[in-house]
C-alpha cells in the first residue's frame, strides 16, 4: 500500500528542469531599489518569474497594470557570466553585465521644487 517516491532528478531530466534564478545578492540589490521607490511613492508592487531561458523582476505602479519596468537576467553561454536587460514594455532600454548599471538607467522622476 505504501510506496517510496524519490524526488531527486538525475541526468538528462536535471538539465531540462534547470531554471535561471536571481541569487541572494541580486535579490538584495533589486529589493533595496524597490523599497526606496515604494517609499518615494513611485512603485507599488513587484513580481518575480524564473524560467528556463531567463529570470525577470517586474515592477508595477498599480497592481492591475502592465509592468512599468522589467529587469531580466539572461544566462551566460558556457562558463561566461550572465547579462541583465532593462525593458519598458516590449522595448529593451539597456543590456549590461552589471546590475547596478541597469538600475542606474531607470529614469528618476522629476520633483517640483519651490523657489522663494
ZAVO-397697 format. One record per residue: residue number from 1; residue in three letters; x, y, z of N, C-alpha, C in turn. Coordinates in Angstrom, 2 decimals. Atoms other than C-alpha are relative to their C-alpha. Last residue first. Layout:
# ZAVO-397697
+-----+------+---------+---------+---------+---------+---------+---------+---------+---------+---------+
: seq : type :     n_x :     n_y :     n_z :    ca_x :    ca_y :    ca_z :     c_x :     c_y :     c_z :
+-----+------+---------+---------+---------+---------+---------+---------+---------+---------+---------+
: NUM :  ALA :       X :       Y :       Z :       X :       Y :       Z :       X :       Y :       Z :
...
+-----+------+---------+---------+---------+---------+---------+---------+---------+---------+---------+
***
This chain:
# ZAVO-397697
+-----+------+---------+---------+---------+---------+---------+---------+---------+---------+---------+
: seq : type :     n_x :     n_y :     n_z :    ca_x :    ca_y :    ca_z :     c_x :     c_y :     c_z :
+-----+------+---------+---------+---------+---------+---------+---------+---------+---------+---------+
: 116 :  UNK :    0.39 :   -1.24 :   -0.65 :   11.47 :   81.68 :   -2.68 :   -0.91 :   -0.14 :    1.10 :
: 115 :  UNK :   -1.06 :   -0.99 :   -0.11 :   11.73 :   78.76 :   -5.03 :   -0.59 :    1.24 :    0.68 :
: 114 :  UNK :    0.49 :   -1.36 :   -0.14 :    9.54 :   75.71 :   -4.67 :    1.17 :    0.95 :    0.23 :
: 113 :  UNK :   -0.73 :   -0.70 :   -1.06 :   10.99 :   72.50 :   -6.08 :   -0.57 :    1.41 :    0.07 :
: 112 :  UNK :    0.17 :   -1.44 :    0.00 :    8.86 :   70.12 :   -8.09 :    0.73 :    0.59 :    1.20 :
: 111 :  UNK :    0.80 :   -0.50 :   -1.12 :   10.24 :   66.62 :   -8.38 :   -0.07 :    1.50 :   -0.09 :
: 110 :  UNK :   -0.31 :   -1.35 :   -0.48 :   11.47 :   64.96 :  -11.57 :   -0.94 :    0.40 :    1.14 :
: 109 :  UNK :    1.08 :   -0.95 :    0.26 :   11.03 :   61.18 :  -11.81 :    0.40 :    1.38 :    0.53 :
: 108 :  UNK :    0.54 :   -0.55 :   -1.24 :   14.28 :   59.28 :  -11.91 :   -1.08 :    1.01 :   -0.37 :
: 107 :  UNK :    0.12 :   -1.45 :   -0.14 :   14.89 :   57.30 :  -15.05 :   -0.59 :    0.38 :    1.35 :
: 106 :  UNK :    1.41 :   -0.30 :   -0.21 :   15.96 :   53.71 :  -14.73 :   -0.14 :    1.47 :    0.32 :
: 105 :  UNK :    0.60 :   -0.48 :    1.25 :   19.46 :   53.54 :  -16.19 :   -1.48 :    0.31 :    0.15 :
: 104 :  UNK :   -0.32 :   -1.41 :    0.19 :   21.04 :   53.32 :  -12.74 :   -0.63 :    0.59 :   -1.25 :
: 103 :  UNK :    0.87 :   -0.75 :   -0.91 :   19.24 :   50.01 :  -12.17 :    0.25 :    1.50 :   -0.12 :
: 102 :  UNK :    1.38 :    0.16 :    0.48 :   20.91 :   48.56 :  -15.27 :   -0.95 :    0.81 :    0.87 :
: 101 :  UNK :    0.15 :   -0.89 :    1.16 :   24.28 :   49.97 :  -14.25 :   -1.41 :   -0.07 :   -0.58 :
: 100 :  UNK :    0.00 :   -1.38 :   -0.48 :   23.97 :   48.36 :  -10.79 :   -0.18 :    0.99 :   -1.17 :
:  99 :  UNK :    1.35 :   -0.29 :   -0.47 :   23.02 :   45.00 :  -12.36 :   -0.11 :    1.45 :    0.48 :
:  98 :  UNK :    0.09 :   -0.51 :   -1.37 :   26.29 :   44.97 :  -14.28 :   -1.45 :    0.34 :    0.36 :
:  97 :  UNK :   -0.44 :    1.07 :   -0.90 :   26.78 :   42.78 :  -17.38 :   -0.14 :    0.40 :    1.46 :
:  96 :  UNK :   -1.33 :   -0.17 :   -0.58 :   24.74 :   45.20 :  -19.47 :    0.33 :   -1.19 :    0.88 :
:  95 :  UNK :   -0.50 :    1.33 :   -0.35 :   21.64 :   45.48 :  -21.64 :    1.43 :    0.17 :    0.46 :
:  94 :  UNK :   -1.43 :    0.17 :   -0.24 :   19.58 :   48.66 :  -21.96 :    0.31 :   -1.45 :    0.29 :
:  93 :  UNK :   -0.67 :   -1.28 :   -0.20 :   16.21 :   50.07 :  -22.96 :    1.51 :   -0.15 :    0.12 :
:  92 :  UNK :   -1.21 :    0.23 :   -0.81 :   14.68 :   46.92 :  -24.46 :    0.76 :    1.32 :    0.08 :
:  91 :  UNK :   -1.21 :   -0.69 :    0.44 :   11.21 :   47.92 :  -25.69 :    1.15 :   -0.27 :    0.97 :
:  90 :  UNK :   -0.75 :    0.86 :    0.92 :    8.33 :   45.44 :  -25.26 :    1.36 :    0.57 :   -0.42 :
:  89 :  UNK :    0.93 :    0.61 :    0.96 :    7.03 :   47.18 :  -22.13 :    0.80 :   -0.92 :   -0.90 :
:  88 :  UNK :    1.19 :   -0.79 :   -0.32 :    9.91 :   49.05 :  -20.55 :   -1.04 :   -0.40 :   -1.04 :
:  87 :  UNK :    1.07 :   -0.16 :    0.97 :   12.76 :   46.57 :  -20.53 :   -1.08 :    0.91 :    0.54 :
:  86 :  UNK :    1.04 :   -0.88 :   -0.53 :   16.09 :   46.53 :  -18.75 :   -1.01 :    0.21 :   -1.11 :
:  85 :  UNK :    0.67 :   -0.87 :    0.95 :   18.44 :   43.63 :  -19.50 :   -1.07 :    0.81 :    0.71 :
:  84 :  UNK :    1.27 :   -0.53 :   -0.48 :   20.99 :   41.82 :  -17.40 :   -0.57 :    0.90 :   -1.08 :
:  83 :  UNK :    0.24 :   -1.42 :    0.28 :   23.82 :   39.63 :  -18.59 :   -1.37 :    0.37 :    0.52 :
:  82 :  UNK :    1.24 :   -0.39 :    0.66 :   25.15 :   36.29 :  -17.35 :   -0.07 :    1.50 :   -0.24 :
:  81 :  UNK :    0.97 :   -0.61 :   -0.91 :   28.75 :   35.44 :  -16.55 :   -1.23 :    0.43 :   -0.81 :
:  80 :  UNK :    0.06 :   -1.47 :   -0.08 :   30.52 :   33.17 :  -19.01 :   -1.03 :    0.46 :    1.03 :
:  79 :  UNK :   -0.33 :   -0.42 :   -1.35 :   31.16 :   29.49 :  -18.27 :   -0.08 :    1.50 :    0.20 :
:  78 :  UNK :   -1.19 :    0.68 :   -0.51 :   29.40 :   28.18 :  -21.35 :    0.24 :    0.39 :    1.44 :
:  77 :  UNK :   -0.25 :    1.23 :    0.77 :   26.93 :   30.77 :  -22.52 :    1.29 :   -0.63 :    0.49 :
:  76 :  UNK :   -1.16 :   -0.06 :    0.87 :   25.80 :   33.28 :  -19.92 :    0.16 :   -1.32 :   -0.74 :
:  75 :  UNK :   -1.15 :    0.84 :   -0.34 :   22.27 :   33.22 :  -18.56 :    1.15 :    0.19 :   -0.99 :
:  74 :  UNK :   -0.20 :    0.96 :    1.08 :   19.96 :   36.20 :  -19.07 :    1.23 :   -0.83 :    0.32 :
:  73 :  UNK :   -1.32 :    0.60 :   -0.11 :   18.73 :   38.09 :  -16.03 :    0.08 :   -1.08 :   -1.07 :
:  72 :  UNK :   -0.16 :    1.42 :    0.27 :   15.79 :   40.34 :  -16.72 :    1.45 :   -0.42 :    0.14 :
:  71 :  UNK :   -1.44 :    0.23 :   -0.02 :   14.75 :   43.65 :  -15.21 :    0.19 :   -1.49 :   -0.17 :
:  70 :  UNK :   -0.36 :    1.39 :   -0.24 :   11.20 :   44.58 :  -16.15 :    1.52 :   -0.10 :   -0.09 :
:  69 :  UNK :   -1.32 :    0.45 :    0.45 :    9.91 :   48.13 :  -15.86 :    0.13 :   -1.48 :    0.28 :
:  68 :  UNK :   -0.62 :   -1.27 :    0.34 :    6.42 :   49.68 :  -15.55 :    1.40 :   -0.27 :   -0.56 :
:  67 :  UNK :   -1.17 :   -0.45 :   -0.74 :    4.88 :   46.23 :  -15.66 :    0.52 :    1.35 :   -0.49 :
:  66 :  UNK :   -1.16 :    0.68 :    0.54 :    1.38 :   46.03 :  -17.16 :    1.22 :    0.50 :    0.77 :
:  65 :  UNK :   -0.60 :   -0.47 :    1.25 :   -1.32 :   47.33 :  -14.90 :    1.03 :   -0.98 :   -0.54 :
:  64 :  UNK :    0.76 :    0.51 :    1.14 :   -3.63 :   45.77 :  -12.28 :    0.60 :    0.40 :   -1.35 :
:  63 :  UNK :    0.01 :    1.45 :    0.07 :   -1.18 :   46.19 :   -9.39 :   -0.65 :   -0.54 :   -1.27 :
:  62 :  UNK :    1.29 :    0.47 :   -0.51 :   -0.53 :   49.87 :   -9.99 :   -0.06 :   -1.50 :   -0.25 :
:  61 :  UNK :    0.49 :   -1.19 :   -0.68 :    2.94 :   51.39 :  -10.44 :   -1.34 :   -0.31 :    0.65 :
:  60 :  UNK :    1.27 :   -0.57 :    0.43 :    4.35 :   47.99 :  -11.22 :   -0.29 :    1.27 :    0.77 :
:  59 :  UNK :    0.56 :   -0.94 :   -0.97 :    7.81 :   46.43 :  -11.03 :   -1.22 :    0.69 :   -0.62 :
:  58 :  UNK :    0.83 :   -1.05 :    0.58 :    8.99 :   43.30 :  -12.84 :   -0.55 :    0.88 :    1.10 :
:  57 :  UNK :    0.51 :   -0.76 :   -1.15 :   11.91 :   41.05 :  -11.82 :   -0.77 :    1.18 :   -0.59 :
:  56 :  UNK :    0.50 :   -1.37 :    0.20 :   12.53 :   38.53 :  -14.62 :   -0.54 :    0.55 :    1.32 :
:  55 :  UNK :    0.73 :   -0.36 :   -1.22 :   14.62 :   35.34 :  -14.73 :   -0.39 :    1.47 :   -0.15 :
:  54 :  UNK :   -0.28 :   -1.27 :   -0.68 :   15.68 :   33.97 :  -18.11 :   -0.78 :    0.10 :    1.30 :
:  53 :  UNK :   -0.86 :   -0.86 :    0.81 :   15.80 :   30.99 :  -20.50 :    0.32 :    1.34 :    0.65 :
:  52 :  UNK :   -1.18 :    0.73 :    0.49 :   14.50 :   28.16 :  -18.32 :    0.97 :    0.92 :   -0.73 :
:  51 :  UNK :    0.24 :    0.90 :    1.12 :   12.16 :   30.40 :  -16.38 :    1.27 :   -0.70 :   -0.42 :
:  50 :  UNK :   -1.21 :    0.78 :    0.30 :   12.01 :   32.25 :  -13.09 :   -0.36 :   -0.99 :   -1.10 :
:  49 :  UNK :    0.23 :    1.19 :    0.82 :    9.40 :   35.00 :  -12.71 :    1.33 :   -0.67 :   -0.28 :
:  48 :  UNK :   -1.22 :    0.68 :    0.40 :    9.45 :   37.62 :   -9.95 :   -0.39 :   -1.26 :   -0.76 :
:  47 :  UNK :    0.18 :    1.42 :    0.30 :    6.64 :   40.12 :   -9.48 :    1.34 :   -0.56 :   -0.43 :
:  46 :  UNK :   -1.01 :    0.65 :    0.82 :    6.55 :   43.60 :   -7.96 :   -0.37 :   -1.46 :   -0.23 :
:  45 :  UNK :    0.02 :    1.46 :   -0.06 :    4.07 :   46.07 :   -6.49 :    1.14 :   -0.55 :   -0.86 :
:  44 :  UNK :    0.97 :    0.56 :   -0.95 :    3.57 :   49.76 :   -5.68 :    0.10 :   -1.51 :    0.17 :
:  43 :  UNK :    0.36 :    1.37 :    0.31 :    6.29 :   51.84 :   -7.34 :   -0.93 :   -0.54 :    1.08 :
:  42 :  UNK :   -0.09 :    0.23 :    1.44 :    6.80 :   55.61 :   -7.43 :   -0.48 :   -1.40 :   -0.40 :
:  41 :  UNK :    1.32 :    0.00 :    0.61 :    5.60 :   56.61 :   -3.95 :   -0.01 :   -0.29 :   -1.50 :
:  40 :  UNK :    0.16 :   -1.24 :    0.74 :    9.07 :   57.60 :   -2.71 :   -1.37 :    0.08 :   -0.70 :
:  39 :  UNK :    0.00 :   -1.09 :   -0.98 :    8.92 :   54.87 :   -0.05 :   -0.19 :    1.36 :   -0.69 :
:  38 :  UNK :    1.30 :    0.07 :   -0.68 :    7.96 :   52.39 :   -2.79 :   -0.11 :    1.14 :    1.00 :
:  37 :  UNK :    1.01 :   -0.54 :    0.92 :   10.95 :   53.53 :   -4.87 :   -1.41 :   -0.06 :    0.60 :
:  36 :  UNK :   -0.22 :   -1.46 :    0.13 :   13.38 :   53.03 :   -1.99 :   -1.08 :    0.63 :   -0.87 :
:  35 :  UNK :    0.49 :   -0.62 :   -1.24 :   11.83 :   49.59 :   -1.26 :    0.22 :    1.52 :   -0.01 :
:  34 :  UNK :    1.46 :    0.04 :   -0.06 :   12.25 :   48.53 :   -4.90 :   -0.53 :    0.71 :    1.25 :
:  33 :  UNK :    0.47 :   -1.04 :    0.94 :   15.88 :   49.65 :   -5.01 :   -1.53 :    0.07 :    0.02 :
:  32 :  UNK :   -0.40 :   -1.30 :   -0.58 :   16.62 :   47.60 :   -1.88 :   -0.49 :    1.14 :   -0.89 :
:  31 :  UNK :    0.99 :   -0.35 :   -1.02 :   14.58 :   44.69 :   -3.32 :    0.35 :    1.29 :    0.73 :
:  30 :  UNK :    1.28 :   -0.30 :    0.62 :   16.68 :   44.60 :   -6.50 :   -1.03 :    0.44 :    1.03 :
:  29 :  UNK :   -0.14 :   -1.26 :    0.75 :   20.02 :   44.83 :   -4.68 :   -1.34 :    0.41 :   -0.60 :
:  28 :  UNK :   -0.20 :   -1.06 :   -0.99 :   19.04 :   42.13 :   -2.15 :    0.07 :    1.36 :   -0.70 :
:  27 :  UNK :    1.31 :   -0.32 :   -0.58 :   17.65 :   39.95 :   -4.94 :    0.10 :    1.11 :    1.03 :
:  26 :  UNK :    0.77 :   -0.71 :    1.03 :   20.98 :   40.15 :   -6.77 :   -1.38 :    0.39 :    0.54 :
:  25 :  UNK :   -0.55 :   -1.37 :    0.10 :   22.88 :   39.25 :   -3.59 :   -0.75 :    0.82 :   -1.05 :
:  24 :  UNK :    0.33 :   -0.80 :   -1.18 :   20.61 :   36.25 :   -2.90 :    0.51 :    1.44 :   -0.11 :
:  23 :  UNK :   -0.61 :    0.47 :   -1.24 :   20.81 :   34.79 :   -6.40 :   -0.30 :    0.99 :    1.13 :
:  22 :  UNK :   -0.80 :   -1.05 :   -0.63 :   18.33 :   35.56 :   -9.16 :    0.60 :   -0.59 :    1.27 :
:  21 :  UNK :    0.51 :   -0.63 :   -1.23 :   17.22 :   32.42 :  -10.92 :    0.89 :    1.15 :    0.41 :
:  20 :  UNK :   -0.80 :   -1.18 :   -0.29 :   17.60 :   30.79 :  -14.36 :   -0.65 :    0.69 :    1.20 :
:  19 :  UNK :    0.61 :   -1.31 :    0.23 :   15.99 :   27.37 :  -14.34 :    0.99 :    1.11 :    0.33 :
:  18 :  UNK :   -0.84 :   -1.09 :   -0.49 :   17.31 :   23.82 :  -14.68 :   -0.62 :    1.34 :   -0.38 :
:  17 :  UNK :    0.73 :   -0.76 :   -1.00 :   14.44 :   21.38 :  -15.27 :    0.81 :    1.16 :    0.57 :
:  16 :  UNK :    1.22 :   -0.56 :    0.57 :   15.83 :   20.05 :  -18.55 :   -0.75 :    0.87 :    0.99 :
:  15 :  UNK :   -0.36 :   -1.10 :    0.89 :   19.34 :   19.61 :  -17.13 :   -1.24 :    0.66 :   -0.59 :
:  14 :  UNK :   -0.50 :   -1.10 :   -0.82 :   18.03 :   17.58 :  -14.20 :    0.37 :    1.20 :   -0.87 :
:  13 :  UNK :    1.14 :   -0.70 :   -0.57 :   15.96 :   15.40 :  -16.55 :    0.45 :    1.20 :    0.82 :
:  12 :  UNK :    0.60 :   -0.85 :    1.02 :   19.09 :   14.49 :  -18.53 :   -1.19 :    0.80 :    0.54 :
:  11 :  UNK :   -0.43 :   -0.01 :    1.40 :   20.92 :   13.13 :  -15.53 :   -0.68 :    1.00 :   -0.88 :
:  10 :  UNK :   -1.34 :    0.39 :    0.42 :   19.02 :   12.71 :  -12.28 :    0.21 :    0.24 :   -1.49 :
:   9 :  UNK :    0.03 :    0.04 :    1.45 :   16.05 :   14.30 :  -10.51 :    1.43 :   -0.24 :   -0.46 :
:   8 :  UNK :   -1.22 :   -0.43 :    0.67 :   15.63 :   13.53 :   -6.85 :   -0.15 :   -0.12 :   -1.51 :
:   7 :  UNK :    0.21 :   -1.32 :    0.58 :   12.09 :   13.32 :   -5.51 :    1.24 :    0.55 :   -0.71 :
:   6 :  UNK :   -1.22 :   -0.80 :   -0.02 :   12.20 :    9.58 :   -4.85 :   -0.26 :    1.32 :   -0.72 :
:   5 :  UNK :   -0.16 :   -0.78 :    1.22 :    8.82 :    8.05 :   -4.09 :    1.24 :    0.87 :    0.14 :
:   4 :  UNK :   -0.99 :   -1.05 :   -0.17 :    8.53 :    5.26 :   -1.53 :    0.21 :    0.70 :   -1.33 :
:   3 :  UNK :   -1.15 :    0.10 :    0.91 :    5.38 :    3.18 :   -1.69 :    0.88 :    1.22 :    0.20 :
:   2 :  UNK :   -0.91 :   -1.15 :   -0.03 :    2.77 :    2.47 :    0.92 :    1.13 :   -0.22 :   -0.96 :
:   1 :  UNK :    0.81 :   -1.19 :    0.00 :    0.00 :    0.00 :    0.00 :    0.86 :    1.26 :    0.00 :
+-----+------+---------+---------+---------+---------+---------+---------+---------+---------+---------+
***
